[in-house]
Amino acid sequence: MGDWSDTSPRGVQYRQRQQLGEDQKARVFSNDTRWQTFERWAVYLGFAWRFGYRFPGSKQTLLVPDPTEAVRETLPLVFGGDKALPLPEFLERLAELLPVLDGGAHRLAVLDRLSPGTVSPIMKDTLSTSLAHVLLRLAQEEVIDLRNESDTQKRLFPVETGLTRPYSHVRLLASEGGAG
């Protein structure tokens, strides 16, 4: 993700014009102060992290969108007293607590404002690649267990271009959502 002042295809201003059109009122980031505040809060809340690299004479960092930490910290609330949930119910609870993720009110509002063709349409019952990545990562770290049980409602996880993997249930393995 580029910085505010970058008008190249990686830059914030360019992306807003591309995805939201020329309407100034539709834009979320109207100046660099808003962008810097967004970056700070996105990292603090666990929806992104900074990746530092150095060009000669520069100390630029990239903002990497990755909600893994936000999801990890929210798991105890999502599960409540339950140890396992059907995946559709898990996703509904997660979207209520983190409304910028799949199915959440904020995500749906943003998707409604995007210019046609900006985002590839997601097939019904398929997770976004970002949320699928988070859940597969937490499963690999043994924080959660993803299961594909027969005769139950499933959600598809994009795992490679054109390939999906079905799952039906999620179980919490770590007592504190992976914090311990």
C-alpha positions, 0 to 999 in steps of 0.5 A: 500500500502506498503513502498518501502523497504517492499518486502512482498506482500504489498511492492512496489518492490514486486508489481512491479515485480508481475505486470510489470515482471522482466524487470528493465526498465519497473519499475516506482520506481527504488529506495526509493527516487522515491517512496518518491517523488511519495508519496509526489506528490500523496498526494499533487495533491489529488490522495491519502492520508496518513492514520497514525497508530502506531505499537509499536516503529513505526510511519508508515503511509499507502498511500491510493490511492483515487483520490476524491480530484483531481476529486473534484477540477477538476469539474469546468473545466470538466463542463466548462459552462455546468451544466449537461453532458451525463456521457460518455462526462463527463468521456472523459473530466475528462480523458483529464484533469486527464489522470491517470483515466479511459480512460486517456492516462497515465492509458491506457499506464500503463494498456498496460505494465501490465503483463497478468492477473494482473488486472481483465478485466473491462467490456465494459462501466463499470467504474473502482471501484476506479472512481465509488467510487469517483463519488458515494462519490461526489454524496453522498456529494451532489457535483454532481447528478448522473442520470439514464435517459432512452433511453441514453447511460449508464455507469455501476458503480460497487457497490458490488461484481458482482453488478452494477448500471447504470447511464447516466448523471451527474449534478454539484450541488455545484458552485465550485465543492464542495469547498464551 
